[in-house]
Amino acid sequence: MDSDGTPCNRRRYFHLGIICGLYSKKHYKNQKVLYGGWIAAFILVFLQVTAGAFIIFSRQNLYIALTHALFIACFFGVMSYLLLLTSRSKKNALAKQKRNSTHTVKGQDEQDITPTVPAR
């Protein structure tokens, strides 16, 4: 706990979000889908925090609580989609690099490697 009574983890998550946002702005500016996904994620987090504050001020109004849950669900969907895109693009880049490589050593292909059982 900090001196003002707030948990330290909230500040760490906030700073982690800022660092991820700056990283995405620097490295993914040319990839519009990833950059737009990060912007959408930040907007959803802001809306989710705002709706959470309104839940407290309205003494747990049902409609505000449902919008709060909707923002969380949309944020999870955006993050899952971004994870799918980044993992797929990394896999495609590795496959493209493997196709373009002209130097292969005989017996070193993935199909030729067979697992061996250690001796007991």
Order of alpha helices (4+ residues) and beta strands (2+ residues): alpha-alpha-alpha
